[in-house]
Amino acid sequence: MNLLGAHMSMAGGYYKAVEAAAAVGCDCVQLFTKNNNQWKGKELTDADAERFQDSLADLGITHPIAHDSYLINLGSPNDELWKKSIDAMVIELQRVEKLGIPYLVAHPGAFTTSSEAAGIERIAQGLNEVHQQTKGNQSQVLLETTAGQGSNLGWRFEHLGHILAKVRDPDRLGVCFDTCHVFAAGYPMETKKEYLATMREFDQIVGRKFLQAFHLNDSLKPFGSRVDRHAAIGKGEMGLEPFRHLMNDRRFRKVPMYLETPKGENDAGEKLDVVNLRTLRGLVAG
C-alpha cells in the first residue's frame, strides 16, 4: 500500500499535527516546526519533542516530514538575505533533528536580480555552508520541484541536477516531487506514456535514488503555466490520470506522499483531506 498523508497544523503543539493526521486516516504527516512566515520560532523543548514522538508511536503515524520557512532564499544575490537564509536553514535542521524528523523540505531558492546560473551556484554554496554548520545531523534537506513562478529555481529537473552536482555532500540531500509544480512547469503526466517519460527524464537528470517524498496536489492553473496554485485531487487542471499512474507505480510504494491541498469540508460535511485520501486510494488497481 502507498504511504499517504497530509500537511497538518502544529498550532497548540507538534503532537496536534499527528492527532489531526490520524483523525482523517493518514499514514504519514507533514508540518512546519515554526511559523512559516517568521524568521524566528519559539524555543523547542525536550518535552515538545517527546510528546511529538509519543503521539507518532501511539497513533501509528510514520514518516513525519517538515517544510521550511517560505522566507528562506539560498539563491539570493543579496549577501545579507543569503546569510540570514543560511542561519535560518541551520536552525530549521536543528529543530527537525530534535523532533526526530528525518527530512526538511525546502524550495531551492530564487535568483531575483541575478541569473539562473548564478542562483544555482549560490544555492549550492549555501547548502555547503548549511552542511558545514550541521555536521553530525541525521536530518536532510529535500529540494522541492517548483512551478517556476518569477525567478524561482527548481522548475526544471536540470536545476536540481546542477545543484546536486555542485554541492560537496550530495548524499546529505534528497528531492521532494510536487505533482502540481511539475505539471505547472510543463512536464506532461496525463497518459501512461507521458508519465513514464517524465519519470524517466527525472531519473536521468536528477536520479531516482534522491526521491524521498511526494507532494500530491492537483493544479488550479493550466499545464505549463508556471503558476503555483494547488487544487483538490482530480478537481484541477491535472485530472485523475496522473495520480492514477503514480499510485500504481510500484517503484514508489515505499515513498511517502503528502497532500498540500485546500482544507475545509465538502457539502456533506466531510473533511476535504478525508475526501482526497479516499480518492487517491480508490485509484489503486486491485
N, C-alpha and C positions, 0 to 999 in steps of 0.2 A: 504493500500500500504506500501511496505517496504521503510525505510528511507535510501537512497543511496547517498554516496558522495565519495570524494577522498582527498588524501593529496595534498595540493597546496603550492606553494612557497609564502612566505611573503616578498620577495625582493621588495623594494620600498615602503613598508608599509603593516601593517597587513590587512588592507582593501583590498589589492591587491589579497590576497588569497581568500577572499569572492567573489570578482569580477570574478576571474578565475573559481571558483566553479559554480557560476551562469551561466557563459558563456557556460559551457559544459552540463548543465542540472542537476546539483547536487541538492539534498535536504539538505545535510549537508557538513561540511568541517573539515579537519584536517590540522594542521600547526605546525611548530616549533615556539617558541616565541623568539628564538635567533639562531645564527649559531650553528648547532648541533655538530660541531666538534671543538668547542672552549668552554673553561670553562666560560669565561665572556661574557656578552652580553651588547649592548649599552643600555643606560637608556631608560626605557619605560615611556613615558609621559602620562599625563591625556588626551592630545589631541589625541595621538595614540589610546588609549582605546576607546575614544568617537567616533572617526571616524570608528573604527572597529565595534562597536555596532550599529552605524547608518547604516553601509553597510549591516550588517546582517538583520536589520529591513527593509531597503529599498528594498533589493533583495530577501527577503523571505527565506534566508538560516538559518536553525535551527541546533541545536545540534553541536555547534563548539566544537572541542576537540583538545588538543595539545599533542605532543610527546616530551619527554625529550631528553637531550643530550646523545649521544652514549658513551661519556667519563665516565659517572657516573657508578660506580660499588659498590653497597652496600654490595656485597658478598665478597669483597676483604679482605684477611687476613693482608694486609699491612695497618697499622694504619693511615699513612699519606694520602694514597689514599682514605681510608674509610671515614676519617673525611672530606676530600675535597669533596667527593661524597655527604655526608650528607649536607654540606653547599650549594653545587650546587643544590641539590634537593629542599632545602628550598627556594632558590631564584627562581627556576622554578615554584614552587607552588605559591609564592607571585606574580609572573608575570601573571600566568593564572587567579589568583584571581582578579587582577587589570583589566584584559581584560574581565572579566565576563565569563570565560570558566570553565565549571564545572569539567572537568576531564583532568588529565595529565597521558598519557600512558607511562609506564616505563618497560624496561626489568628488571626482578628481580635482576639479578647480576650473576657473575661468581666466582667460588670458587678458581680458579687459582691453587695455590700450597697447598691448604688445602684439605678439603673433602666435599662431598655433605652435610653431617650433619652440619659441621662447617659453611659452606657457608649459609645454610638456617638459622642457628642461628644468623649469622652476619647480614643477610638481615632483619630479624625480629627486631633485636636490632637497626639497622639503621633506620628502619621505625618508631620505637618508638621514637627515637630522633628527626626525622623529624616532627612527630606529636606534640611532646613537643614544638618544636620551631614555630609551625604554629597554635597554639591554636586559635580558633575563625574563622579560614579559612573555607569557604564552599567547596572549590575545593578539589577534592580527587584524590589520585593516583590509577590508574588502572594497575595492574600487568599483563603483557602480556605473553601469552603462547609462548614459544620459540621453535626453531627447535632442540636445544641441541648441537649446534656447540661447540667444545672444552669443556670447563668446565662450559658453560652457564647453569644455573638452570632455571626451569620453563617449561622444555620439558615433564616432567611427571606431570600429574594432582596432584599427591601426593605432589610434591614440593610446589605447590601453596596452597594446603590444609594444609600442615605443617606450612607454613609462616602465613597463616590466623589464624591458631590455636595458634601460638606463640605470635603474636602482641597483645598489650594491648587493642587496639581500632580497631578491625576488621571492624567495621561499617564505618570507615573512608577510607576503601579500596574497590576496586572492581577488576574485571578482564576484559581484552580485549582478545577475542578469535581470533587468527590469523589462517586462514584456511591452508595456506601454511605451517606454522610452525607445526601445529597439524598433518598434513599429513606427513611431513618430520620426525616428531618424532615417527611415527609408529602407529597412530590411524586411522583405516580404515573408510572411509565415502562413498565409491562408491555405494554400494547397499543401499536400504532404510533400510534394517535390520542392516547393519553395521553402517550407520549414526545414527540411533536411539540408538544403543548400545553404541556408542561413547558419544553421548549426555547424555545418562543415567549414564554412568560412570563419566562424568564431574559433573553431578548434585549430584551424591552420594559422590564424593570425595571433590569437591570444593563447590558446591552449586549454583544452577541456579540464586538465588537471587543476587549473586555477579556479574553476567554477564551484563555489561553495554555498551559494544561496540564489534563490529566485525571488523577485518581487512580482506578484501576479496582479496585474492591473490592465483593464481594458482602456482604450483611449477615447476621450471626448473629441479629439481633433483628428483630422484625416491623416492617412498614410503619407509619410514624408513631410509632414507639416513642421516638424522640429519644434512643436509646442507641447509642453508637459502638462497635460490635464487628465487626471485619472477618472475612469468610469467603472461602474459595476461590471462584473464578468458577463460578457455577452450582450451588454446594453450600450456599448460604444461602437466605434468605427471598426474595431477588430472582429467583432462577432465571436462565435464559439469555436470555430475551427482551429485557430492557432492553439487554444487551450486544450482542445481535444488531442492534438498531436503531442503536445508537451506532457499531458497527463498520462499518455500511453507510451511514452518514450522510456523504455526500461533503463537506459543509461542514467536517468535522473531520479530513479525511485528513492535513493537514499539522500538526495539533496533537498534540504528543507525549503519550503516555498511559503512566502508570507504575503497576505493581502495588504494593500495600502489603498483600498477602495473607500468611497464615501461611507460614513457611518449613518446611523439613524434606523428607522423602521419602515417597512413597506405598508401598504394599505391594510394588510391583515394584522398588523401589529408585530410582525416578526422582525427581529434584528437583521439588518442587511448583511452582517457578517455570516449569520446562520444561512441565509439565502445563497450567498456567494459560495460558501463552503459546500453546500448541498449541490449547487450547480456544477462545481468542479468535480466532486466525487461521482456525480452522475455521468460524467464524460468518460469515465474509465471503462474500457471494454471488459466484459465478463471473462 
